[in-house]
């Protein structure tokens, strides 16, 4: 288990702000609808969570 960003696709407004600040390029916007995080690349730094205007990202313990 390790920390990773977990976006809520029901709240995400697909603005891409999280993708732009991710230092590991771990976030993409799936078909223009919502943010998706690559668990292998994410290091759980929290920059995306702090940047998200919709407040849809949490940092959680996940299995990789």
Order of alpha helices (4+ residues) and beta strands (2+ residues): beta-alpha-beta-beta-alpha-beta
